[in-house]
Amino acid sequence: MASAAESTLLKALGFCPENLAVSDGDLRRFKEFFDSPVREPQLRVLAAIFGKELPSSFEGEEHCLNDPAKRDVVREFVASLRVSIVRLQETKLNVIDDVLVMQCLGPLFDGHVYVPASETRGGILLAWNKSFVDIERVSFDSYAVTGEVGPRDNNRWWITTVYGPQTHDDKLIILRELAERRSLCPGPWLLLGDFNMILYAEEKNNDRLDRFIMSRFRHFVLEHEVKDLYLHGRRFTWSNEREVPTLTRIDRAIVSVDWDLMDPDAILQALSSSVSDHAPIHLSLNAAFRSKRRFKFESFWLNLEGFEEALREAWVCDPCIIDPFRRLDALFRNAAEYFQTWGEKKVGNIKLKIAMANTLILRFDVAQESRALSPAEAWLRKVLKLVVLGLASLERTIARQRSRLRWLREGDANTKLFHAVANGRRTKNYIAAVRVGEEMATTQERKNEVFTDMFCFSLL
């Protein structure tokens, strides 16, 4: 099923008529559209959606939390995921206080620890929402932070977040420190972050490999009987953002067998690289329930030109309705429907535009893993990252005008190993969609029907 952002993009590009719903076939063609270089007319359409004009030439940004616009993007991104624990790297900050955490992540994240940056390099922030989890017994190593996570269900486990070094000798040091840390932290263990190392040659798009470090990293994984979680959606997580990019998978999550058994439905996904050269990785333990969004009257609408005229047009109802309560209900319903459309025309659906920009960035991220982006595509990808920053800044400005409306989003070992391997295979082999002719089945119910029908047909 297409998201709102994908539906808007599909109709803008002409994949689907405006008056029809997006089909699974339309969505499949949209994703295949980026397998080859996007032509200039389509790039102009995509750029125009965000108020940009494709330049005639393409001549050839710092990622840190010092930039207020980037803080806004990070906060909005975290709020959209509804996570309990957040880990940020390369903060480039020497001191991180509660105010800065609130600006970056929102007021729900009321616990945090950090590793200060070395001059203007590095830095780690680990923050959590105490309503769901708490992290205690925190310890620091040269390139990592470790703490004991205490969720409300009392299944305690360890988390170690890593920001790997660049030099050969320092990479050996971090592997040695992680081995020592593991001996001090028995039990379920989650190890994640930017290791600046890869496990296998296919995790880099060229042959410039440090095979000795790769072998030491694999030895660490085997010696401590931990598992590298399968990454859904992407082959690589980092790009040097050059015209012919170097792509690697240096961001990952590694878990112990008992952690894997404790959370067998964990899914690791790579998301859109909106404000960084790294793709954020999202580790989901349970599917989040999202209630239907309700209409909200924005107080800043009162200051927009044409509001009074719009109010007169919106505050109407069928004169045949005589009952005062039904009449008031109809007036409110008609006004809500009118102002929903009027507000989007005046300001635009900022969240939708951000989602659309992130969708396009992700498509270009995936495309450059198998081919070189054209200069126009590279330009649009770069501009879209700036658009996300600008829209987040606009959203922050609007939020300031909301007065009192402040949304608070500012067995034995062998048996265990068998189950862990089986669970890992199930996670890796998870089927997101099934194609049946021109139909793309995405819901679990429809996938069940497709497989059942196919099985019954094979018995005939």
N, C-alpha and C positions, 0 to 999 in steps of 0.2 A: 504494500500500500504506500502510495507516494505521500511524502510530507507536504505541508503547506508551501515550503520553500521550493521543493521540487516541482509541485504543481504549477506554481507561478512561472518558474523558469521554462518548463515544458511548453506552456501556452505562449510565452514570449518568443520562443524559438520556433513556434509553429508545429511542434510535435503533436499537439492536441488542440482541437477547436475550443474557443472560449466558452461555448455553451455546453460542453460535454465534460464528463468526469474523466480523470486520467486513468487509463487502463494499465495493467501490468505490462502489456506489450509496449506502450508508450514509455514507461519507466525503463524497460530494458533497452530500448533504442536510445534513450537519453544517456544511459551509462556507456553504451557502445559508441556514442557520438564522440567521446574524448579519446578513443583508441587511436585516432589519426588526428593530425593537426587541424584545429578548428579554423575555418575559413574567415577571412576578414569581415564579410557582412555580418556573420553571426557574432563575431567578437565585438563589432560595433553595437549590436543590439544588447549584448550583455553589459558592455560598458555604459550604455545609455540608461540602463535600469538604475544605475547608481550615480547618474548625473555626470558621467565622465565621457570624454571624447577621445577616440583612438588617435594617437599622434601619428604623424607621417613618418617619423623615424624613432628608433629606440636606442638611445645612447645610455651606455652605462656612464642597515638601520640598526640600532643597538637595542638588545633585548634585555631590559632590566626593569626593576620596580621603581626606579627613580622618576619615571615618566608617568604623570597622573593619568594620561589617556590609556596607557597599558594597564594601569591598576584597574581602571573601569572595565576594560575588556576581560581581564582575568576574573574580576568579581562577577560579571554577568555570565561568563562561561561556567564558573564554579556553581553559581546559582541554578543554571539550567540543568546541571547534572545531578543535583541534590545528593551530594556525597557527604560522608561523615568525617573523612580524613583527607587532607590535601597535602601534597608535597611539591614544593617549588624549588628549582635549582637556578644557579647563576643569578642570584638576587642582586649581586654587586653592592650589597649594603653591609656596613659594619655593625649597625645597631637596628634591631627590629622590635618595636614596642607594640602594645595592644592597639594603639590608634592606627598604626600602619597596617596591622593585620586586618582590622576592620575595614580600612579603605581598600585593601586588596581582595579580601575574601567575604566581607560582610560581617555583621554583628553576631551571627550564629557561631562563628568559630572563636570560642572563648578560651581555648588552650593552645599554647604553642611553645616550641623550642626552635633554636636556630643555630647555625654555624656561621660566624661572620665571614665576610669576604676578605680576601687577602689583597689589600689596596683596592683595586677596582675589578678584581677577578674572583669568580666563584661565589660561594655562599649558598646555604641550604635553609629552607624554611619548612618545618613540619608543623601543621596546625590541625586541630580536631574540634568537633562539636561535642561538648561535654554532655549534652542531652542524650547522646547515643553511646559514646565511648569516652574512656579516659586513658591517658598514656602516662605511665609512672616508671620509676627506676630508670631514668634516662641516663645514658652514658655516651661519651663522645670519643671517636677515634680520629685519625688524621683526615679521613675523607668520608666519614659516615657518622650517622646518629642512630642509636638503638634505644628502644623503649618497650615496655611491656604494655600491651593493649588490653584493657579491661572492658569489653562490651557489657551491656546491661543484662545479657543472658549468661554472664559469668564464664563463658568459654575464653579463657585468657590465652594470649599468644604474643609472640615477639615480632616487632617490625624493625627492620634496619633499612634506612634510606641512604643511598650512595650517590656521590658525585665524583666520578672517577678522574684520576690525574691524567696528564698528557704523556709524561716521560716513561720510558721503558722500565727504569728502576723503581719508580713510584708505583707502577702497576703491580710489580711483584710485592711491594710493601702492602698495598691494599688487600691483595689476596691473602697475605700472611695475617693481617689484622682481622680480616673477616673470619678466617679459620679459628683464630683465638677467641673472637667474640662468640662464635657458635658454641665453643666449649663452655663458655660462661652462661649461655642462654639456652638451656635444654627445653624441649617442648616444641609446639608448633611455631614455625618461623616463616616470615615473609620478608624477602630481600628484594628490594626494587630500586630503580633509579637509572641514571646514566653511568654506565660502567666504563665508557670509553674503550671497551674491548668487545670483540665479537667471538662467538663460539665456533662458527663454521664459515667457510669461504663464501658460501652463497649469500651471506649476510652483508656483503659489500659488492658494489656494482663494477669494481675493477679488480685487478690482480695485485695491487699494492698491499700486501698482507704481511703482518708480523706473526708468522706461524708459531714461533716459540711462545709468545704471549697467548695465542689461541690455545695451544696445547696445555699451558698452565691453567688457563681458565676452565677448560674441559676437565682437567684433573681435579680441580676444586669441586666442580659439580658432582663428579663421580665419587670422590672421596667422602663427601658429606651427604651423599644419597639425597640430593635435592633435585627438583625438577624445574626446568624452564617452561613457564606457561606458554601455550600456543597463542600467537598474536593473530587476531582476526582482522581482516580488512586491509592490511598493508604488509609489504615485504620489508620496508625500511622505515626508520623513525627519525633519521637526521639527514639534512642536506646542507652542503656548503653554499647553496644559493647562487652558484655561478652558472654561466651560460651552458657549460657542459658539467653538470653537477656530479659531485661525489656523494653517493648515497650509501648509508650504512644502517644497520640495526644495532645501535649501542644502548638503547633504552629497553629495559626488559623487567619482568617480575619472575623471581625464582622462589619456590616454596619447598618446604620439607614435606615428607610423606604424610605426617600426622596433620599438618595444616591442610593438605589437599583432601584428606579424608573428612576433615571437619567442615570444609566448604566445597563439596563436590561439584556444585553448579557454578563455580566462579568462571567468568568470561572476561578475557583481556582484549580490549579493542584499542586501535590507534585512531585518533580523531584528527580534525582539521588543524593544520599548523598556522593559525591565524596571526599570532604575534611573535612567533619564534621560528628558529630553524629546526627545532625539534617538534615532532608530532606528539601531542599529549597522549599518554596512555591511561585508559580508564579501566579499572578493575572493579567489576560489578559482582557482588555476592548474591543479591536478590533483586528482582525486578521491582522498580519503584512504581507505586500507584499514582497516577496523575489525574486529578479531578478536572472536570470540564471548566474551561475558563469562563468566568462571568463578566458581564458588562460592568465597567467602572467609569464613572464620570470624572474626567480629568479637570482639576481646578484651573489649570493654565488655559483651558479653552475659553474662559471668561475674558481673557486678554487678547484673543485672536480677533482679527477683523472679520466682520460678518456674523458674529455670534448671535446678536439679538435677532437678526433676520432669520437665522437658522432656527432659533428657538421658536419664533412665531410659526414657522413652517412645520416644526416637529411636534408642537403641542396641539395636536388635533386628534379627533376620533370620530367614529360614526355617530351622527346626530340621533340615530334611532336608539342608541343606548341611553336609557333613562335612569336606571339604577345608579346612584352616585358612586358606590364602591366599584361596580363593574366599569363605570366611566373612568374613574381614576386609574384603575388597573390598565385600561386600554390606552389612556394618555401616557402612562409611564412606559408601557411596552413600545408604543409607536415612537416616543421620544428616544428611547434607548436604541432602537433599530436605526433611527435616522442619524443620531449623533455618532453611532459606531462607524457608519459610512462617511459622514462629514468629517470626523476627526482623522480618519485614515487619508482622506483626500487632502486635508490641510497640512498634516504633519507627516503622513505616511506611517505605515506599520514598521516601526524601527526594528522590533524583534524579528519580523519576517525578513527584512532586508539583511540583517546580520546573519540570519540562518541561510539566506540565499547566497550571501558572500562566502560563508563558511563551506557551503555545499560546492560551490565552484572551485574554491581553493583546494578542497579535498580531491575533486575530480582531476585538477591539474597536478596535484601531488602524486596521485596514482599514475597519471599519464606519463610523467617524467621518469617513472621507474622503468618504463619499457621503451621510451623514445625521447628524443630531444624536443623541448618545447620550441615553437617558433618564436621569433622576437615579439610578435604581437601578443602571443599567449603569455610569454614571460612578463611582458609589460602589464597585461591585465591582471595576472596573478599578484604582481607587486602592488598595483593600484588597489586591488580588492583588500589587501591587508591594511592599507591606509584607510580605506573606506570603513572597515570594521572599527578602527580607532576613532574615526570621526563620528560614526553613528553612536558609539558608546559615549563619547563626550556629549553629544546632543541629548542622549537619554539622561545623562547625569544633570545637564542643565534643566531639563524638564522636571526631573525629580525634585530639584531644589524649589520649584514653584508649586509643589503639591501641598505646601503648608503643613497641616497636621497629618496628612496622609503619607506615612512613611512605611513602605513595604519592607519588612525585615528580611531583605535578602541581600539593603546595603549590607582382634585375633592375634597371631604371632607375626614376626617380621615379614615372613614370606607372604602371608595372607594380606597384610597391609600393602606390601609392594604390588601384589597382583591387583588389588582394588584400585590402587593409585594409577597404575599403568592403564587399566581398563577405563578409569574415569578420564584420564588424559586423552585417550583415543576417542572417547565419546565427545569430549569438548572440541578436539581438533576436527572431528568429522561432523560437527554440527551442521545441519543443512538449513541454510537461511531461506532458500526458495527452491521450488521445483517447477520446471518448465513443461507444460503439456500443450503441445502444438504452439499456438500463439499466446496461450495464457501463462502467466507467471504466478504460481500459488505461493503465497508468503505467510498466511496465517496457519497456525498449528492445526486447526480444524480442517481447513482445505487440504493441507498436505496429507493428513490422515486419510481423507476421502480419496485423494489421488492414488496413494499407495494401496489402499484397500481395493479400489476398482481395478488397478493394474494386476493385483494378485488374483482377484476373482476371474479376470479375463484370461489369465495364464492357465487357469484350471479348466477352462472350457475346451 
